[in-house]
Amino acid sequence: MTLPNGAPIPTGAPLTHWSPDPLVIVLLLVVGLAYARAFRQVRAAGARFPMSRLVAFSTGLGATAVALLSPVDVYSDVWFSVHVVQHLLLTLAAAPLLVLGAPVTLLLLASSPERRRRSILPFLRSPVAATLTRPPVAFALFVATQYAVHLTPFYDLALREPAVHVLEHLLFLGTGVLFWESVIGLDPAPGRRLGYPARLLVLALAIPLEGFLALAIFSARTPLYAAYAGLPARWGPQALADQRAGAALMWLASDAVMIGALLLTAAAWRRHEDARTRALERSVS
């Protein structure tokens, strides 16, 4: 028996099934090595760039690898709940960790003035980059992608067509990076930086929107994805129960991450205000 995309149905011990996509492996290695080289170059030049950012970026690449190369990727084709794990790894783990690595800042620090002037800054200031990184656009793309993937025929098509499945992964990771960049905001974004109150608002709005999506999936009386329902026993007959388990996981995990991010942002705002107050007191003393 094969899956709708032509791959064999996995049997046996789950940890024996991996998805060693050469393209994903090469891309992750190239990005990781390029980041490490730039980090070493910047630190050798005496610039301040915290080790914590290297750790965050490396961990983000690791989370991406787990999502796309491990049994998580294989079993996402037969269990919706495992797809949710993959979805959460890309949007709520890998994406914010990659953003915490401040890769654009590192690229600017590691590049020559000529390269910054000729290629990097023109790209960052281009209409496409300027539009995609605007916080309202980033937020809308992040939310719309999740609704469009899960509540339209898109996801069923992704389970049948490998190219669409790759596009789904790119959308999750790409819109996740845009969303978290607008909230975390370590890299330069002239004129597009959110203040702390706006960041809290974005996170607060994301909580119910993520919850509504999970509730819509959980409340469905029949399986939403024919590719899962059409699988043979032991998978297909359990598609509805697995769908509800995945929806519950989506709801709980997304709420936990968003609430945690909200609390951390509130704490950062307080530290910022305390530092500003101390600076004001020193200036008048």
C-alpha positions, 0 to 999 in steps of 0.5 A: 500500500502507498500514500496518496503522494506515492510514498510507501505507508510507514510500518515498523518502529517509527524511529526507523523512518526518516526523510533525508531530503538532500535539498533540505540537508544541503540548504540547512548546512549551507545556511548554518555554515554561512552563519557560523562563518559570519559570526566568527568573522564579526567576533574576530573583528571585535564587534559585539554580537552575543553568543546567545544569537548563535545558539538561538539560530543553530537551535532554529536550524535544528528544529527545522531539521527535526520538522523536515527530516525526521520521522515527524515528516514521514508520519505527518503524511498518515497522522494529522496530529503529527502534521500539527507537530510539524506545523508547530515546530516550523511556526512556533519553534524554528521561526522565532529561534531563527529571528532571535539569531538576528541573521540580517544584522549579522550579514550587515556586520560581516559585509563590506561597506561596498557590498552593503551599499550595492546589494544588501541595503537596496534589497532590504529597502525594496518595495517587496521587502518593505511590504512583507516586513510591515507588521500588519502584512506579516501578521495577516500572512501568518494567520491567513496561511494557517487558515488557508492551508487547513480549511481549504483543499490546499492541505489535501492537495499537499498530501497528494503532491510533493511540490505543494507539500514543499510549498506548504512548509515554505509558507509556514516557515516564511510567514512564521519568520515574518510574524516573529520578526515583527514581534521580536524585532532584532534586525533593522527595519527602518520605519517598521519597528513596533513599540512594546504596546503594539507587540503585546496587541499583536500577540494578544490578537494571535491567541484567539485567532489560533484558537478559532482555527483549532476549534473549527478543526476540532468541531468538524463532524467528519474528517476534513482531509480525504487523504487521511480518511482514505488510508487503510486500517489502522490509519483511515478509520481513526482519522476523525479522532486523530484530527481532533487530537491534532486540533487540541494540540494546536490549540494548547501549544499555540496558546502556551507559546503566545502567552509565554511570548506575551509575558516575555514581551511585557517583562522586556517592556518593563526593563526598557521603561526602568532603564529609561527612567534611570537614564532620565534620573541621571540626566537631571541629577 
